[in-house]
Amino acid sequence: MGEDPQNRDQRDQRDQRDQRGGIFPTTRWSLVERAGAELPTGTRPALDELLRRYLPALRCHLLSRKSLHAQEADDLLQGFISSKVLEADLIGRADRSRGRFRALLLTALDRYVVSQGRRRRAQKRGHNRTAALEEGAARADSRTSADAFDVAWVQQVLQQALDRMRDECERTGRRALWELFECRILRPTLEGEKPAVYERLVEKFGFASPSQAWNALVTSKRMFIRALRSVVGEYVEQESEIDEEIRDLQHILEG
């Protein structure tokens, strides 16, 4: 008889507290397993959580890499969820030994898009010769598609980390740390602005000296790293995998 999901959640949380002295975010494969075990009728909170995390990147992949209009992308995603995720039980058949969960989703979505294109052309022309050629091209282009999806995923993760950092700064009454990070790190990186000099930061934020401003910036960087690790931790199985995932993230950005 299988383990009760509530008991498993409590056990996971105890293990996570032992690892880092606090509750580590729900591991992704644990969530995948719970989503796969949920009954097809009624509410499915674990599946809803998975879709909330991964659908934005899948949608961005369809819009940017497949050059689809927003409505067409949304229609394909809805069909993918209905026929593959729900009816074909894609989540229940997921196997952690075959790689990252997001790679499974991307591959399944690309195959679904190809099959839908083949079906439409077969209905119009009565054959699928062109579709077969396109399917071969899609396989040859799979690496580029994966790259596009990875970039979308990285953008999503970074935005979530920035949102968490900003929320923490506002919640703890340290809004100045967020603004300091924004004008010294974020805007120069994203918008090409010249980083504000420390003398200007002293004047703007009321620091006693440039060294105090520098120390505050170090604190803000640590807050962002903590937020980033928190977000990335929600996509991996173990805390030990966070550093590897962040290295992949950096590689994707550099590529």
ZADO-1210 file (C-alpha; in nm, 4 decimals, padded with zeros to 6 digits):
<atoms>
<atom x="00.0000" y="00.0000" z="00.0000" code="MET" pos="1"/>
<atom x="00.1466" y="00.3392" z="-00.1018" code="GLY" pos="2"/>
<atom x="00.2567" y="00.6041" z="00.1411" code="GLU" pos="3"/>
<atom x="-00.0030" y="00.8641" z="00.2314" code="ASP" pos="4"/>
<atom x="00.0770" y="01.1907" z="00.0427" code="PRO" pos="5"/>
<atom x="00.0369" y="01.3998" z="00.3573" code="GLN" pos="6"/>
<atom x="00.2810" y="01.1804" z="00.5481" code="ASN" pos="7"/>
<atom x="00.5240" y="01.1996" z="00.2562" code="ARG" pos="8"/>
<atom x="00.5050" y="01.5802" z="00.2539" code="ASP" pos="9"/>
<atom x="00.5725" y="01.5899" z="00.6281" code="GLN" pos="10"/>
<atom x="00.8664" y="01.3532" z="00.5864" code="ARG" pos="11"/>
<atom x="01.0086" y="01.5644" z="00.3014" code="ASP" pos="12"/>
<atom x="00.9844" y="01.8764" z="00.5147" code="GLN" pos="13"/>
<atom x="01.1597" y="01.7075" z="00.8082" code="ARG" pos="14"/>
<atom x="01.4408" y="01.5934" z="00.5798" code="ASP" pos="15"/>
<atom x="01.4702" y="01.9422" z="00.4345" code="GLN" pos="16"/>
<atom x="01.4924" y="02.1033" z="00.7787" code="ARG" pos="17"/>
<atom x="01.7697" y="01.8597" z="00.8664" code="ASP" pos="18"/>
<atom x="01.9596" y="01.9618" z="00.5537" code="GLN" pos="19"/>
<atom x="01.9590" y="02.3387" z="00.5985" code="ARG" pos="20"/>
<atom x="01.7947" y="02.4317" z="00.9262" code="GLY" pos="21"/>
<atom x="01.4756" y="02.5445" z="00.7576" code="GLY" pos="22"/>
<atom x="01.2113" y="02.4288" z="00.5111" code="ILE" pos="23"/>
<atom x="01.3620" y="02.3738" z="00.1678" code="PHE" pos="24"/>
<atom x="01.1176" y="02.4303" z="-00.1225" code="PRO" pos="25"/>
<atom x="00.9259" y="02.1245" z="-00.2424" code="THR" pos="26"/>
<atom x="01.1498" y="01.9120" z="-00.4616" code="THR" pos="27"/>
<atom x="01.0387" y="01.8974" z="-00.8243" code="ARG" pos="28"/>
<atom x="01.0392" y="01.5213" z="-00.8713" code="TRP" pos="29"/>
<atom x="00.8444" y="01.4775" z="-00.5501" code="SER" pos="30"/>
<atom x="00.5911" y="01.7191" z="-00.6959" code="LEU" pos="31"/>
<atom x="00.5946" y="01.5382" z="-01.0309" code="VAL" pos="32"/>
<atom x="00.5289" y="01.2086" z="-00.8552" code="GLU" pos="33"/>
<atom x="00.2395" y="01.3551" z="-00.6598" code="ARG" pos="34"/>
<atom x="00.0934" y="01.5092" z="-00.9754" code="ALA" pos="35"/>
<atom x="00.1190" y="01.1746" z="-01.1526" code="GLY" pos="36"/>
<atom x="-00.0542" y="00.9984" z="-00.8638" code="ALA" pos="37"/>
<atom x="-00.3486" y="01.2398" z="-00.8442" code="GLU" pos="38"/>
<atom x="-00.6835" y="01.1066" z="-00.9559" code="LEU" pos="39"/>
<atom x="-00.7974" y="01.2381" z="-01.2962" code="PRO" pos="40"/>
<atom x="-01.1225" y="01.3610" z="-01.1412" code="THR" pos="41"/>
<atom x="-01.1535" y="01.6427" z="-00.8938" code="GLY" pos="42"/>
<atom x="-00.8943" y="01.9021" z="-00.8029" code="THR" pos="43"/>
<atom x="-00.5279" y="01.8376" z="-00.8860" code="ARG" pos="44"/>
<atom x="-00.3186" y="02.0865" z="-00.6846" code="PRO" pos="45"/>
<atom x="00.0175" y="01.9256" z="-00.7624" code="ALA" pos="46"/>
<atom x="-00.0509" y="01.9296" z="-01.1366" code="LEU" pos="47"/>
<atom x="-00.1703" y="02.2903" z="-01.1146" code="ASP" pos="48"/>
<atom x="00.1571" y="02.3827" z="-00.9451" code="GLU" pos="49"/>
<atom x="00.3662" y="02.2114" z="-01.2141" code="LEU" pos="50"/>
<atom x="00.1786" y="02.3868" z="-01.4924" code="LEU" pos="51"/>
<atom x="00.2121" y="02.7223" z="-01.3174" code="ARG" pos="52"/>
<atom x="00.5881" y="02.6810" z="-01.3085" code="ARG" pos="53"/>
<atom x="00.6527" y="02.5523" z="-01.6606" code="TYR" pos="54"/>
<atom x="00.3812" y="02.6855" z="-01.8908" code="LEU" pos="55"/>
<atom x="00.5220" y="03.0407" z="-01.9206" code="PRO" pos="56"/>
<atom x="00.8502" y="02.9088" z="-02.0634" code="ALA" pos="57"/>
<atom x="00.6681" y="02.6661" z="-02.2944" code="LEU" pos="58"/>
<atom x="00.4494" y="02.9491" z="-02.4219" code="ARG" pos="59"/>
<atom x="00.7532" y="03.1707" z="-02.4785" code="CYS" pos="60"/>
<atom x="00.9125" y="02.8844" z="-02.6724" code="HIS" pos="61"/>
<atom x="00.6106" y="02.8643" z="-02.9037" code="LEU" pos="62"/>
<atom x="00.6020" y="03.2400" z="-02.9560" code="LEU" pos="63"/>
<atom x="00.9733" y="03.2953" z="-03.0160" code="SER" pos="64"/>
<atom x="01.1096" y="02.9733" z="-03.1628" code="ARG" pos="65"/>
<atom x="00.8004" y="02.8540" z="-03.3493" code="LYS" pos="66"/>
<atom x="00.7001" y="03.2104" z="-03.4488" code="SER" pos="67"/>
<atom x="00.3369" y="03.1545" z="-03.3593" code="LEU" pos="68"/>
<atom x="00.0756" y="03.4174" z="-03.2854" code="HIS" pos="69"/>
<atom x="-00.0339" y="03.4430" z="-02.9239" code="ALA" pos="70"/>
<atom x="-00.3768" y="03.2909" z="-02.9886" code="GLN" pos="71"/>
<atom x="-00.2315" y="03.0003" z="-03.1842" code="GLU" pos="72"/>
<atom x="00.0266" y="02.9364" z="-02.9118" code="ALA" pos="73"/>
<atom x="-00.2422" y="02.9405" z="-02.6452" code="ASP" pos="74"/>
<atom x="-00.4607" y="02.7027" z="-02.8456" code="ASP" pos="75"/>
<atom x="-00.1717" y="02.4601" z="-02.8917" code="LEU" pos="76"/>
<atom x="-00.0858" y="02.4738" z="-02.5220" code="LEU" pos="77"/>
<atom x="-00.4454" y="02.4034" z="-02.4263" code="GLN" pos="78"/>
<atom x="-00.4569" y="02.1105" z="-02.6670" code="GLY" pos="79"/>
<atom x="-00.1232" y="01.9829" z="-02.5384" code="PHE" pos="80"/>
<atom x="-00.2452" y="01.9935" z="-02.1794" code="ILE" pos="81"/>
<atom x="-00.5715" y="01.8242" z="-02.2680" code="SER" pos="82"/>
<atom x="-00.4451" y="01.5449" z="-02.4945" code="SER" pos="83"/>
<atom x="-00.0932" y="01.4809" z="-02.3656" code="LYS" pos="84"/>
<atom x="-00.0764" y="01.5953" z="-02.0043" code="VAL" pos="85"/>
<atom x="-00.4255" y="01.4849" z="-01.9034" code="LEU" pos="86"/>
<atom x="-00.5510" y="01.2175" z="-02.1439" code="GLU" pos="87"/>
<atom x="-00.2159" y="01.0532" z="-02.2221" code="ALA" pos="88"/>
<atom x="-00.0955" y="01.0906" z="-01.8594" code="ASP" pos="89"/>
<atom x="00.2378" y="01.2468" z="-01.9570" code="LEU" pos="90"/>
<atom x="00.3166" y="01.3344" z="-01.5946" code="ILE" pos="91"/>
<atom x="00.2369" y="00.9876" z="-01.4652" code="GLY" pos="92"/>
<atom x="00.4749" y="00.8345" z="-01.7207" code="ARG" pos="93"/>
<atom x="00.7613" y="01.0721" z="-01.6406" code="ALA" pos="94"/>
<atom x="01.0835" y="00.8961" z="-01.5448" code="ASP" pos="95"/>
<atom x="01.3481" y="01.0859" z="-01.3474" code="ARG" pos="96"/>
<atom x="01.6221" y="00.8580" z="-01.4845" code="SER" pos="97"/>
<atom x="01.5652" y="01.0033" z="-01.8325" code="ARG" pos="98"/>
<atom x="01.6751" y="01.3554" z="-01.7468" code="GLY" pos="99"/>
<atom x="01.5284" y="01.6876" z="-01.6423" code="ARG" pos="100"/>
<atom x="01.1535" y="01.7237" z="-01.6282" code="PHE" pos="101"/>
<atom x="01.1537" y="02.0422" z="-01.8358" code="ARG" pos="102"/>
<atom x="01.3326" y="01.8552" z="-02.1186" code="ALA" pos="103"/>
<atom x="01.0534" y="01.5970" z="-02.1134" code="LEU" pos="104"/>
<atom x="00.7906" y="01.8699" z="-02.1432" code="LEU" pos="105"/>
<atom x="00.9736" y="02.0467" z="-02.4259" code="LEU" pos="106"/>
<atom x="01.0194" y="01.7285" z="-02.6293" code="THR" pos="107"/>
<atom x="00.6562" y="01.6296" z="-02.5821" code="ALA" pos="108"/>
<atom x="00.5350" y="01.9767" z="-02.6801" code="LEU" pos="109"/>
<atom x="00.7501" y="01.9885" z="-02.9947" code="ASP" pos="110"/>
<atom x="00.6210" y="01.6488" z="-03.1024" code="ARG" pos="111"/>
<atom x="00.2660" y="01.7606" z="-03.0368" code="TYR" pos="112"/>
<atom x="00.3142" y="02.0751" z="-03.2490" code="VAL" pos="113"/>
<atom x="00.4536" y="01.8669" z="-03.5360" code="VAL" pos="114"/>
<atom x="00.1688" y="01.6153" z="-03.5134" code="SER" pos="115"/>
<atom x="-00.0914" y="01.8914" z="-03.5157" code="GLN" pos="116"/>
<atom x="00.0701" y="02.0492" z="-03.8220" code="GLY" pos="117"/>
<atom x="00.0714" y="01.7129" z="-03.9960" code="ARG" pos="118"/>
<atom x="-00.2943" y="01.6582" z="-03.9142" code="ARG" pos="119"/>
<atom x="-00.3986" y="01.9964" z="-04.0498" code="ARG" pos="120"/>
<atom x="-00.2108" y="01.9474" z="-04.3759" code="ARG" pos="121"/>
<atom x="-00.3374" y="01.5917" z="-04.4134" code="ALA" pos="122"/>
<atom x="-00.6913" y="01.7164" z="-04.3791" code="GLN" pos="123"/>
<atom x="-00.6340" y="01.9849" z="-04.6422" code="LYS" pos="124"/>
<atom x="-00.4289" y="01.7867" z="-04.8926" code="ARG" pos="125"/>
<atom x="-00.5172" y="01.4265" z="-04.8245" code="GLY" pos="126"/>
<atom x="-00.1553" y="01.3205" z="-04.7585" code="HIS" pos="127"/>
<atom x="00.1265" y="01.3944" z="-04.5143" code="ASN" pos="128"/>
<atom x="00.4405" y="01.3974" z="-04.7303" code="ARG" pos="129"/>
<atom x="00.5156" y="01.7606" z="-04.6488" code="THR" pos="130"/>
<atom x="00.4493" y="01.6972" z="-04.2818" code="ALA" pos="131"/>
<atom x="00.6945" y="01.4069" z="-04.2785" code="ALA" pos="132"/>
<atom x="00.9648" y="01.6329" z="-04.4216" code="LEU" pos="133"/>
<atom x="00.8866" y="01.8949" z="-04.1597" code="GLU" pos="134"/>
<atom x="00.9051" y="01.6369" z="-03.8827" code="GLU" pos="135"/>
<atom x="01.2544" y="01.5430" z="-03.9979" code="GLY" pos="136"/>
<atom x="01.3541" y="01.9076" z="-03.9962" code="ALA" pos="137"/>
<atom x="01.2109" y="01.9456" z="-03.6484" code="ALA" pos="138"/>
<atom x="01.4254" y="01.6585" z="-03.5239" code="ARG" pos="139"/>
<atom x="01.7346" y="01.8140" z="-03.6828" code="ALA" pos="140"/>
<atom x="01.6487" y="02.1447" z="-03.5191" code="ASP" pos="141"/>
<atom x="01.5793" y="01.9982" z="-03.1749" code="SER" pos="142"/>
<atom x="01.8967" y="02.1384" z="-03.0195" code="ARG" pos="143"/>
<atom x="01.8107" y="02.4908" z="-03.1289" code="THR" pos="144"/>
<atom x="01.4586" y="02.4475" z="-02.9949" code="SER" pos="145"/>
<atom x="01.5953" y="02.3297" z="-02.6631" code="ALA" pos="146"/>
<atom x="01.8252" y="02.6320" z="-02.6511" code="ASP" pos="147"/>
<atom x="01.5313" y="02.8665" z="-02.7087" code="ALA" pos="148"/>
<atom x="01.3327" y="02.6987" z="-02.4359" code="PHE" pos="149"/>
<atom x="01.6281" y="02.7083" z="-02.1951" code="ASP" pos="150"/>
<atom x="01.6643" y="03.0822" z="-02.2500" code="VAL" pos="151"/>
<atom x="01.2945" y="03.1309" z="-02.1773" code="ALA" pos="152"/>
<atom x="01.3286" y="02.9199" z="-01.8642" code="TRP" pos="153"/>
<atom x="01.6311" y="03.1188" z="-01.7450" code="VAL" pos="154"/>
<atom x="01.4447" y="03.4453" z="-01.7973" code="GLN" pos="155"/>
<atom x="01.1550" y="03.3112" z="-01.5952" code="GLN" pos="156"/>
<atom x="01.3813" y="03.1951" z="-01.3098" code="VAL" pos="157"/>
<atom x="01.5703" y="03.5255" z="-01.2969" code="LEU" pos="158"/>
<atom x="01.2479" y="03.7249" z="-01.2915" code="GLN" pos="159"/>
<atom x="01.1124" y="03.5127" z="-01.0075" code="GLN" pos="160"/>
<atom x="01.4359" y="03.5637" z="-00.8124" code="ALA" pos="161"/>
<atom x="01.4250" y="03.9396" z="-00.8665" code="LEU" pos="162"/>
<atom x="01.0609" y="03.9520" z="-00.7591" code="ASP" pos="163"/>
<atom x="01.1413" y="03.7610" z="-00.4411" code="ARG" pos="164"/>
<atom x="01.4357" y="03.9842" z="-00.3604" code="MET" pos="165"/>
<atom x="01.2312" y="04.3005" z="-00.4124" code="ARG" pos="166"/>
<atom x="00.9463" y="04.1615" z="-00.2016" code="ASP" pos="167"/>
<atom x="01.1884" y="04.0737" z="00.0784" code="GLU" pos="168"/>
<atom x="01.3410" y="04.4214" z="00.0714" code="CYS" pos="169"/>
<atom x="00.9986" y="04.5849" z="00.0918" code="GLU" pos="170"/>
<atom x="00.8709" y="04.3431" z="00.3552" code="ARG" pos="171"/>
<atom x="01.1726" y="04.4005" z="00.5813" code="THR" pos="172"/>
<atom x="01.1848" y="04.7779" z="00.5359" code="GLY" pos="173"/>
<atom x="01.5046" y="04.7733" z="00.3284" code="ARG" pos="174"/>
<atom x="01.3792" y="04.9238" z="00.0056" code="ARG" pos="175"/>
<atom x="01.7106" y="05.1095" z="-00.0321" code="ALA" pos="176"/>
<atom x="01.8922" y="04.7784" z="-00.0799" code="LEU" pos="177"/>
<atom x="01.6710" y="04.6953" z="-00.3775" code="TRP" pos="178"/>
<atom x="01.7180" y="05.0400" z="-00.5314" code="GLU" pos="179"/>
<atom x="02.0935" y="05.0147" z="-00.4765" code="LEU" pos="180"/>
<atom x="02.1022" y="04.6748" z="-00.6477" code="PHE" pos="181"/>
<atom x="01.8860" y="04.8102" z="-00.9276" code="GLU" pos="182"/>
<atom x="02.1001" y="05.1127" z="-01.0124" code="CYS" pos="183"/>
<atom x="02.4394" y="04.9490" z="-00.9563" code="ARG" pos="184"/>
<atom x="02.3799" y="04.5961" z="-01.0923" code="ILE" pos="185"/>
<atom x="02.0436" y="04.5417" z="-01.2598" code="LEU" pos="186"/>
<atom x="02.0119" y="04.8396" z="-01.4943" code="ARG" pos="187"/>
<atom x="02.3769" y="04.8277" z="-01.6081" code="PRO" pos="188"/>
<atom x="02.3372" y="04.4565" z="-01.6852" code="THR" pos="189"/>
<atom x="01.9968" y="04.4667" z="-01.8549" code="LEU" pos="190"/>
<atom x="01.9872" y="04.8145" z="-02.0045" code="GLU" pos="191"/>
<atom x="02.3529" y="04.8967" z="-02.0555" code="GLY" pos="192"/>
<atom x="02.3473" y="05.1916" z="-01.8179" code="GLU" pos="193"/>
<atom x="02.6726" y="05.3043" z="-01.6630" code="LYS" pos="194"/>
<atom x="02.6891" y="05.1876" z="-01.2982" code="PRO" pos="195"/>
<atom x="02.6343" y="05.4681" z="-01.0504" code="ALA" pos="196"/>
<atom x="02.9550" y="05.5797" z="-00.8792" code="VAL" pos="197"/>
<atom x="02.9764" y="05.5241" z="-00.5054" code="TYR" pos="198"/>
<atom x="02.9888" y="05.8964" z="-00.4316" code="GLU" pos="199"/>
<atom x="02.6509" y="05.9301" z="-00.6021" code="ARG" pos="200"/>
<atom x="02.5169" y="05.6363" z="-00.4006" code="LEU" pos="201"/>
<atom x="02.6307" y="05.7997" z="-00.0771" code="VAL" pos="202"/>
<atom x="02.4417" y="06.1136" z="-00.1713" code="GLU" pos="203"/>
<atom x="02.1285" y="05.9338" z="-00.2917" code="LYS" pos="204"/>
<atom x="02.0872" y="05.6813" z="-00.0103" code="PHE" pos="205"/>
<atom x="02.2445" y="05.8707" z="00.2778" code="GLY" pos="206"/>
<atom x="02.5367" y="05.6363" z="00.3437" code="PHE" pos="207"/>
<atom x="02.8094" y="05.7606" z="00.5762" code="ALA" pos="208"/>
<atom x="03.0858" y="05.6722" z="00.3288" code="SER" pos="209"/>
<atom x="03.1530" y="05.4938" z="-00.0022" code="PRO" pos="210"/>
<atom x="03.2696" y="05.1896" z="00.1955" code="SER" pos="211"/>
<atom x="02.9312" y="05.1716" z="00.3676" code="GLN" pos="212"/>
<atom x="02.7632" y="05.1881" z="00.0274" code="ALA" pos="213"/>
<atom x="02.9881" y="04.9068" z="-00.0924" code="TRP" pos="214"/>
<atom x="02.8985" y="04.6941" z="00.2088" code="ASN" pos="215"/>
<atom x="02.5285" y="04.7544" z="00.1425" code="ALA" pos="216"/>
<atom x="02.5765" y="04.6466" z="-00.2188" code="LEU" pos="217"/>
<atom x="02.7424" y="04.3243" z="-00.1017" code="VAL" pos="218"/>
<atom x="02.4386" y="04.2633" z="00.1189" code="THR" pos="219"/>
<atom x="02.2032" y="04.3191" z="-00.1742" code="SER" pos="220"/>
<atom x="02.4001" y="04.0751" z="-00.3905" code="LYS" pos="221"/>
<atom x="02.3745" y="03.8132" z="-00.1187" code="ARG" pos="222"/>
<atom x="02.0004" y="03.8691" z="-00.0998" code="MET" pos="223"/>
<atom x="01.9699" y="03.8122" z="-00.4746" code="PHE" pos="224"/>
<atom x="02.1825" y="03.4969" z="-00.4624" code="ILE" pos="225"/>
<atom x="01.9682" y="03.3657" z="-00.1779" code="ARG" pos="226"/>
<atom x="01.6514" y="03.4406" z="-00.3755" code="ALA" pos="227"/>
<atom x="01.7969" y="03.2776" z="-00.6875" code="LEU" pos="228"/>
<atom x="01.8933" y="02.9641" z="-00.4991" code="ARG" pos="229"/>
<atom x="01.5444" y="02.9517" z="-00.3506" code="SER" pos="230"/>
<atom x="01.3823" y="02.9647" z="-00.6957" code="VAL" pos="231"/>
<atom x="01.6232" y="02.7172" z="-00.8572" code="VAL" pos="232"/>
<atom x="01.5752" y="02.4873" z="-00.5589" code="GLY" pos="233"/>
<atom x="01.2110" y="02.4463" z="-00.6559" code="GLU" pos="234"/>
<atom x="01.3108" y="02.2874" z="-00.9879" code="TYR" pos="235"/>
<atom x="01.5583" y="02.0270" z="-00.8622" code="VAL" pos="236"/>
<atom x="01.5400" y="01.7106" z="-00.6581" code="GLU" pos="237"/>
<atom x="01.8102" y="01.7779" z="-00.4000" code="GLN" pos="238"/>
<atom x="01.9744" y="02.0877" z="-00.2558" code="GLU" pos="239"/>
<atom x="02.3109" y="01.9560" z="-00.3751" code="SER" pos="240"/>
<atom x="02.1903" y="01.9997" z="-00.7354" code="GLU" pos="241"/>
<atom x="02.1315" y="02.3739" z="-00.7027" code="ILE" pos="242"/>
<atom x="02.4910" y="02.4706" z="-00.7828" code="ASP" pos="243"/>
<atom x="02.4896" y="02.2500" z="-01.0930" code="GLU" pos="244"/>
<atom x="02.1638" y="02.4057" z="-01.2095" code="GLU" pos="245"/>
<atom x="02.2996" y="02.7566" z="-01.1543" code="ILE" pos="246"/>
<atom x="02.6093" y="02.6676" z="-01.3572" code="ARG" pos="247"/>
<atom x="02.3785" y="02.5544" z="-01.6370" code="ASP" pos="248"/>
<atom x="02.1926" y="02.8822" z="-01.6041" code="LEU" pos="249"/>
<atom x="02.5167" y="03.0768" z="-01.6417" code="GLN" pos="250"/>
<atom x="02.6148" y="02.8636" z="-01.9408" code="HIS" pos="251"/>
<atom x="02.2827" y="02.9339" z="-02.1102" code="ILE" pos="252"/>
<atom x="02.3257" y="03.3074" z="-02.0550" code="LEU" pos="253"/>
<atom x="02.6812" y="03.3032" z="-02.1917" code="GLU" pos="254"/>
<atom x="02.5797" y="03.0969" z="-02.4952" code="GLY" pos="255"/>
</atoms>
